[in-house]
Amino acid sequence: MTKKILKVTASVIIAILLIGLAFGIYALAVTFATTSINLDTSKRYQTMQGFGASSAWIYQQLGAEEDAKFKNTAMEMLYGNSGLALNTFRYNIGAGGVEVDPQFIERSADSFFVADNFDGSYDAFADEKNYDFQSRDQAVLDMFDRALATGNIERVIFFANSPHYLMTKNGKTHGEKAYDNNLKEECYEAFSQYLLVIVNHLYDNYICKYNKDIEVLISPVNEPQWKWGGEGATQEGCHFDPKPLAKFYDVFYNTLKEFNKSRDTKFEMDIFESGNYKMILSSHTNFNEYMTEFEKYEFFEEITHISLHSYGANESVFYRENFADYMAKYYPNISVSMSEFCIMEWGVDESIDMGLRCGKVIMRDISILDATDWQWWLSIARGGYEDGLVYWLQNGNGTSSLAVTKRYYVMGHFSKYIDKESVRISSNYSDILGLNGVECVAFKNPDDSITVVVLNDSSKSHKIALKGIDGYAHVKEVLTDSDVNWQVREYDFDGEVKVPADSISTFVLTR
């Protein structure tokens, strides 16, 4: 018996040693040898729609500034070719919180609807005569116009955090208690009309001035799972349980369909800006309960995509794979849009580490969730929190300046070089265990070029062979690391590229 135990123990020890030896050899190989990214243009995944950011909160102050050059510079940094070249503008339709919630002045928004015109009949919200587009929300409209003038915007997503306060149960733009369904059921139609009147006016008077074919989406509800009320409420927001949300969406869908038919517009419905997709079962955040309720209504048959936020998931591979499996199993014909994210931490970290951290979120949302588009939360912020792409700084001498961090440049590695209608292709990296910190994603662009984004979150540089792309002879390399931002180098392609330590590189290959 003892001999048998010894033999088994010896076998286990030998097996462990062999595994350790094999692992060690593998680690040495991927550390010092040239690894490869195998590209296959025949294996295609999602078609990209673009990248964007939100106009919320700060545009109300920035747009009121007198310095037109300063405002143009801000929009160029975001939407212009010299900046991020974002093609998606998220316009926040305010609920009038500044009128009734002055303590939320930094996190609420003006409304075009004139409350004095409300006579008790909710039909008033369907009549454009009851709106003031000449003096209300002019600062935001000024910034919107400047963004459109860059010529790069192809999509506008109008989103609301709360219904107008005259439609809510407590007359405020947040719930009286946590998890209150604050929108009155009798106001489902009025809220729908409210959104459509505003969107139609801005489409006719702003969007059409530049390009009538810009895609217009309307997102009536934002993060419905969260409590949006009670002690600690700090901004406009409205909770919806699954059943009332599905019922509201049905009303909005039918109202939108009739509106498009009568006005010959092509506005689209966007749902449901889920606060996260972690698939955690709880009474207020169960993603599946919402989807199950949506399925009961006609509008769900027309849904081609759902929008969600990556809060809480951060860089997690597990949460993404879990959600991707869920969607593939139950909703294989519905694509995913990642419509909002920021690092929810205090401070402003300017390091490349923070930049690469954000880069992983973008890359993994695209490569694991198959996200068709990706939006950062605040395009412009004041500072002190990790929520801005561009920071508007008030200097001690009374002047203003604009500043960015490494995450701004990291996002540009995606937004500047992945065009609308680009298709993600297979890009298998040979280091299957991920020991050398390299991740990648690749696209076939409409002009036949190939874009490969490579993130190296390690202290070592790596040579990488790009395989499977015969006929591509030229490379435009763009590099961001701790020392440089968007450093461009062009050269003839010999089959290999190099990625420095702690960096992100974009390689655009042409024939």
C-alpha positions in Angstrom: 0.0 0.0 0.0 2.8 2.4 0.9 4.6 1.6 -2.4 1.5 2.5 -4.3 1.1 5.8 -2.5 4.8 6.6 -3.1 4.4 5.8 -6.8 1.3 8.0 -7.1 3.0 10.8 -5.2 6.1 10.5 -7.4 3.9 10.6 -10.5 2.1 13.7 -9.3 5.4 15.4 -8.5 6.8 14.6 -11.9 3.6 15.8 -13.6 3.8 19.1 -11.6 7.4 19.5 -12.6 6.7 18.8 -16.2 3.8 21.3 -16.2 6.0 23.9 -14.5 8.8 23.3 -17.0 6.4 23.6 -20.0 5.0 26.8 -18.5 8.5 28.2 -18.0 9.5 27.4 -21.6 6.3 29.0 -22.8 6.8 32.1 -20.7 10.4 32.4 -22.0 9.2 32.0 -25.6 6.5 34.7 -25.5 8.8 37.0 -23.6 11.8 36.9 -25.9 10.5 35.4 -29.2 8.5 37.1 -31.9 4.8 36.4 -31.3 2.2 36.8 -33.9 -1.3 38.2 -34.6 -3.1 36.0 -37.1 -5.5 38.2 -39.1 -8.3 36.6 -41.1 -10.4 39.0 -43.2 -12.8 36.1 -44.0 -13.9 35.9 -40.4 -16.1 38.9 -39.8 -18.0 40.1 -36.8 -19.8 43.4 -36.0 -19.9 46.4 -38.2 -18.8 49.5 -36.4 -21.0 52.6 -36.1 -18.5 54.9 -34.4 -17.4 56.6 -31.2 -18.8 59.5 -29.2 -19.3 61.3 -25.9 -22.0 63.1 -24.0 -22.9 66.8 -23.9 -24.3 66.6 -20.4 -23.8 69.2 -17.6 -20.8 71.3 -18.6 -22.0 72.6 -22.0 -24.5 74.8 -20.2 -21.6 76.8 -18.8 -19.1 76.4 -21.6 -21.5 77.5 -24.3 -22.2 80.7 -22.3 -18.6 81.8 -22.6 -18.0 84.7 -24.9 -14.7 83.4 -26.5 -15.8 81.8 -29.7 -12.3 80.6 -30.5 -12.1 78.8 -27.2 -15.4 77.0 -27.8 -14.4 76.1 -31.3 -11.1 74.6 -30.0 -13.0 72.5 -27.5 -15.2 71.0 -30.2 -12.3 70.5 -32.5 -10.5 68.5 -29.8 -13.5 66.2 -29.6 -15.1 66.1 -33.1 -12.5 67.6 -35.4 -9.9 65.8 -37.5 -7.0 67.1 -35.4 -8.7 65.8 -32.3 -10.6 62.6 -31.6 -12.8 62.8 -34.8 -15.8 61.5 -32.8 -18.7 60.8 -35.1 -21.4 60.5 -32.4 -22.9 63.3 -30.4 -25.0 62.5 -27.3 -27.3 65.4 -26.7 -28.9 65.5 -23.2 -32.6 66.6 -23.3 -33.1 68.3 -20.0 -36.1 67.8 -17.7 -36.2 71.3 -16.3 -34.4 70.3 -13.1 -32.7 73.7 -12.8 -36.2 75.2 -12.2 -37.2 72.9 -9.3 -34.0 71.4 -8.0 -31.5 74.3 -7.6 -29.3 72.1 -5.4 -28.7 69.9 -8.5 -27.7 72.9 -10.7 -24.5 71.2 -11.8 -26.3 67.9 -12.7 -29.6 69.0 -14.1 -30.6 70.7 -17.3 -32.8 73.4 -18.8 -36.0 72.4 -20.6 -37.3 73.9 -23.8 -40.9 73.5 -22.5 -42.3 76.6 -20.9 -44.0 75.5 -17.7 -46.2 78.7 -17.6 -47.9 77.4 -20.7 -49.1 74.2 -18.9 -52.8 74.5 -18.2 -53.3 71.1 -16.7 -53.7 69.2 -19.9 -50.8 67.0 -20.9 -51.7 67.6 -24.6 -49.7 70.8 -24.2 -46.5 68.8 -24.6 -47.5 67.9 -28.1 -47.7 71.6 -29.3 -44.4 73.2 -30.3 -46.0 76.6 -29.5 -45.5 75.8 -25.8 -41.7 75.5 -26.3 -39.1 78.2 -26.3 -36.2 77.4 -28.7 -35.1 81.0 -28.9 -33.8 81.6 -25.3 -33.8 78.2 -23.5 -30.7 75.9 -23.5 -28.9 78.3 -25.9 -25.5 77.5 -24.5 -25.8 73.8 -25.2 -27.3 74.5 -28.7 -24.3 76.8 -29.4 -21.9 73.9 -28.6 -24.1 71.5 -30.6 -23.9 73.8 -33.6 -20.1 74.1 -33.4 -19.7 70.3 -33.1 -21.9 69.8 -36.2 -19.8 72.3 -38.0 -16.7 70.1 -37.8 -18.4 67.9 -40.5 -17.6 64.6 -38.8 -20.8 63.9 -36.9 -22.8 61.1 -38.5 -25.0 60.1 -35.6 -26.8 62.1 -32.9 -28.3 60.3 -29.9 -30.8 62.4 -27.9 -31.1 61.0 -24.4 -33.1 61.9 -21.4 -32.3 61.2 -17.7 -35.8 62.1 -16.5 -39.2 63.1 -17.8 -40.1 66.8 -17.5 -40.9 67.5 -13.8 -44.6 68.4 -14.6 -45.0 64.7 -15.6 -43.5 63.1 -12.5 -45.3 61.9 -9.4 -43.5 64.2 -7.0 -43.0 67.2 -9.4 -39.2 66.8 -9.4 -36.6 65.3 -11.7 -35.7 62.5 -9.2 -37.8 60.2 -7.1 -39.1 61.0 -3.7 -37.9 57.7 -2.5 -35.3 55.3 -3.8 -36.6 53.1 -6.7 -39.7 55.2 -7.2 -41.3 54.8 -10.6 -41.6 58.5 -10.9 -43.2 59.0 -14.3 -47.0 59.1 -14.1 -48.6 56.4 -16.2 -51.0 58.9 -17.7 -48.0 60.8 -19.0 -46.4 58.1 -21.1 -47.8 59.7 -24.3 -47.0 63.2 -23.2 -43.4 62.3 -22.4 -43.1 60.7 -25.9 -44.5 63.8 -27.5 -42.2 66.0 -25.5 -39.1 64.2 -26.8 -40.3 64.2 -30.4 -41.2 67.9 -30.5 -37.7 68.7 -29.2 -35.8 66.3 -31.4 -37.7 67.3 -34.5 -37.0 71.0 -34.0 -33.3 70.4 -33.4 -33.2 68.1 -36.4 -34.9 70.7 -38.7 -33.0 73.7 -37.4 -29.5 72.4 -36.6 -28.8 68.9 -38.0 -30.3 69.6 -41.4 -28.3 72.7 -41.7 -25.2 70.5 -42.1 -26.5 67.0 -43.2 -30.0 65.8 -43.3 -28.8 62.2 -43.5 -27.2 62.2 -40.0 -28.7 59.3 -38.1 -31.0 60.3 -35.3 -31.7 58.1 -32.3 -33.9 58.9 -29.3 -33.1 57.3 -25.9 -36.0 58.2 -23.5 -34.7 56.4 -20.5 -31.2 56.2 -18.9 -30.1 53.6 -16.4 -33.6 52.6 -15.3 -32.4 50.1 -12.7 -30.8 52.6 -10.3 -32.6 54.2 -7.4 -32.6 57.8 -8.7 -34.3 59.1 -5.6 -34.3 59.4 -1.8 -31.4 60.5 0.3 -28.3 61.0 -1.7 -29.9 61.8 -5.1 -27.7 64.3 -6.9 -28.9 64.6 -10.4 -31.8 64.2 -12.8 -32.8 60.5 -13.1 -35.9 58.3 -13.1 -36.2 54.7 -12.0 -38.4 52.2 -13.9 -39.2 48.7 -12.9 -39.3 46.2 -15.8 -43.1 46.1 -16.3 -43.7 49.9 -16.4 -40.6 50.4 -18.5 -41.8 47.9 -21.1 -45.2 49.5 -21.1 -43.7 53.0 -21.6 -41.5 51.8 -24.4 -44.5 50.3 -26.2 -46.2 53.7 -26.0 -43.1 55.6 -27.1 -42.5 53.1 -30.0 -46.1 53.6 -31.4 -45.9 57.3 -30.9 -42.6 57.4 -32.7 -43.8 55.2 -35.6 -46.8 57.5 -36.2 -44.7 60.6 -35.9 -42.2 59.3 -38.5 -45.0 58.4 -40.8 -46.7 61.8 -40.5 -43.5 63.9 -40.8 -41.5 61.7 -43.2 -38.7 61.4 -40.6 -36.5 58.4 -39.8 -35.9 58.8 -36.1 -35.0 55.6 -34.3 -35.7 54.3 -30.9 -32.8 53.5 -28.6 -33.2 51.2 -25.6 -32.4 50.8 -22.7 -29.2 52.4 -21.5 -28.8 49.6 -18.9 -26.7 50.8 -16.0 -24.5 47.7 -16.3 -24.6 44.2 -17.8 -23.1 42.2 -15.0 -26.1 39.8 -14.9 -26.3 39.9 -11.1 -29.6 38.8 -9.9 -31.3 41.3 -7.6 -34.7 42.9 -7.2 -33.7 46.1 -8.9 -30.9 45.3 -11.4 -31.8 42.0 -13.0 -31.1 42.6 -16.7 -33.0 39.5 -17.8 -36.2 40.6 -16.1 -36.2 43.8 -18.2 -35.6 41.9 -21.4 -38.3 39.4 -20.6 -40.8 42.1 -20.2 -39.7 43.8 -23.4 -40.4 40.6 -25.3 -44.1 40.8 -24.6 -44.6 43.9 -26.8 -44.6 44.6 -30.5 -41.7 47.1 -30.3 -39.2 44.4 -29.3 -39.6 42.7 -32.7 -38.2 45.9 -34.3 -35.2 46.2 -31.9 -31.9 45.6 -33.7 -29.7 46.7 -30.8 -29.6 47.5 -27.1 -27.5 50.1 -25.5 -25.8 49.5 -22.1 -23.1 50.9 -19.9 -19.9 49.3 -18.7 -20.0 50.7 -15.2 -19.0 48.0 -12.6 -17.6 45.7 -15.3 -14.6 47.9 -15.8 -11.8 45.7 -17.4 -13.4 42.4 -16.4 -13.2 39.6 -19.0 -15.5 37.4 -16.9 -18.5 39.8 -16.9 -18.2 40.4 -20.6 -17.9 36.8 -21.5 -20.9 36.0 -19.3 -23.0 38.7 -20.9 -21.9 37.8 -24.4 -22.9 34.2 -23.8 -26.3 35.3 -22.6 -26.9 37.5 -25.6 -25.8 34.7 -28.0 -28.1 32.2 -26.4 -31.3 34.3 -26.0 -31.0 37.3 -28.4 -28.5 36.4 -31.2 -30.0 38.9 -33.6 -29.6 41.9 -31.3 -26.4 43.8 -31.3 -24.8 45.8 -28.4 -24.1 49.5 -28.2 -21.8 50.7 -25.4 -23.3 54.1 -24.8 -21.7 55.3 -21.5 -18.6 54.8 -19.4 -16.2 56.6 -17.2 -13.8 55.6 -14.4 -15.8 56.2 -11.3 -13.0 57.4 -9.1 -12.0 60.8 -7.6 -9.0 62.6 -9.0 -7.6 63.1 -12.5 -4.9 60.5 -13.3 -2.8 61.7 -16.2 -0.6 58.5 -16.4 -0.3 56.0 -19.2 -1.5 53.4 -16.7 -4.9 55.1 -16.5 -4.9 55.5 -20.2 -4.3 51.8 -20.8 -6.9 50.9 -18.2 -9.5 52.8 -20.3 -8.1 51.3 -23.4 -8.8 47.8 -22.1 -12.4 48.7 -21.4 -12.8 49.9 -25.0 -11.0 47.0 -26.5 -12.8 44.3 -24.5 -16.2 45.8 -25.1 -15.5 45.7 -28.8 -13.8 42.3 -28.9 -15.8 40.4 -26.3 -19.2 42.1 -26.4 -19.1 42.8 -30.1 -20.1 46.4 -29.3 -20.9 48.3 -32.5 -20.1 51.7 -31.0 -18.6 53.1 -27.9 -19.2 56.3 -26.0 -17.4 58.0 -23.1 -19.5 59.8 -20.5 -18.6 63.5 -20.2 -16.9 64.9 -23.3 -15.9 67.9 -21.2 -15.6 68.0 -17.4 -14.5 70.5 -14.8 -11.9 68.3 -13.1 -11.5 66.4 -9.8 -13.1 63.2 -11.1 -12.2 60.6 -13.7 -15.2 61.5 -15.9 -13.9 63.7 -18.7 -12.1 63.4 -22.0 -11.3 67.1 -22.0 -11.0 69.2 -18.9 -12.0 72.8 -18.7 -9.7 74.5 -16.2 -10.2 77.9 -14.6 -6.8 79.4 -14.1 -5.8 81.7 -11.2 -5.4 84.7 -13.5 -9.0 84.5 -14.6 -8.3 82.8 -17.9 -9.5 79.3 -19.0 -7.6 76.5 -20.6 -8.4 73.0 -21.9 -6.4 69.9 -20.8 -6.4 66.2 -21.6 -5.0 63.1 -20.0 -3.6 59.9 -21.6 -7.0 58.4 -21.9 -7.9 61.1 -24.4 -5.1 59.9 -26.6 -5.8 56.2 -26.0 -9.4 56.7 -27.1 -8.1 58.4 -30.3 -6.3 55.2 -31.2 -9.8 53.8 -31.8 -11.9 56.8 -32.8 -9.5 58.3 -35.4 -8.7 55.1 -37.2 -11.8 52.9 -37.1 -14.3 54.3 -39.5 -18.1 53.9 -39.6 -18.9 50.7 -41.5 -15.6 49.2 -40.6 -15.9 45.5 -39.9 -14.1 43.7 -37.1 -12.1 40.8 -38.3 -10.5 37.8 -36.6 -7.2 38.7 -34.8 -5.9 35.8 -32.9 -2.9 36.5 -30.8 -0.4 33.6 -30.4 0.2 34.3 -26.7 -3.0 32.4 -25.7 -2.3 32.7 -22.0 -1.8 36.4 -22.2 1.5 36.3 -20.3 3.1 39.3 -22.1 0.3 41.8 -21.6 -0.6 42.3 -25.2 -4.2 42.6 -26.5 -5.4 43.5 -30.0 -8.4 44.1 -32.1 -8.5 44.5 -35.9 -10.8 45.9 -38.6 -11.3 45.9 -42.4 -12.1 49.5 -43.3 -14.4 50.6 -46.2 -11.4 51.8 -48.2 -9.8 48.3 -48.0 -7.2 49.3 -45.5 -6.8 47.3 -42.3 -6.6 48.8 -38.8 -4.9 46.9 -36.0 -4.9 48.3 -32.5 -2.4 46.7 -30.1 -2.3 47.4 -26.4 0.8 46.4 -24.5 0.3 46.6 -20.7 3.7 45.2 -19.8 7.1 46.5 -18.9 8.7 44.9 -22.0 8.6 45.8 -25.6 7.5 43.1 -28.1 8.0 42.3 -31.8 4.8 41.0 -33.3 4.4 39.3 -36.7 1.2 40.3 -38.5 0.1 37.3 -40.5 -2.6 36.6 -43.0 -2.5 39.9 -44.9 -0.6 39.3 -48.0 -0.6 42.3 -50.4 -0.4 45.0 -47.7 2.8 46.8 -48.2 2.6 50.1 -46.3 2.2 50.8 -42.6 1.1 54.0 -40.8 2.0 53.5 -37.2 0.6 55.7 -34.4 2.0 55.4 -30.9 1.1 56.6 -27.4 3.1 55.8 -24.4 4.3 57.6 -21.3 6.5 59.9 -23.4 4.6 60.5 -26.7 1.1 61.1 -27.9 -0.1 60.0 -31.3 3.4 59.8 -32.6 3.2 58.9 -36.4 5.7 56.9 -38.3 5.3 55.5 -41.8 7.3 52.7 -43.4 7.2 49.7 -45.8 5.6 46.6 -44.2 8.0 43.7 -43.8 5.7 41.4 -41.8 6.6 42.6 -38.3 5.8 45.6 -36.0 7.1 46.6 -32.7 5.1 47.7 -29.6 7.0 49.5 -26.8 6.4 48.8 -23.1 3.3 50.3 -21.6 1.9 51.6 -24.8 -0.9 51.5 -27.3 -0.2 51.4 -31.0 -2.5 51.7 -34.0 -1.3 50.2 -37.3 -3.1 51.2 -40.5 -2.0 48.9 -43.4 -2.6 49.7 -47.0 -1.8 47.9 -50.2 
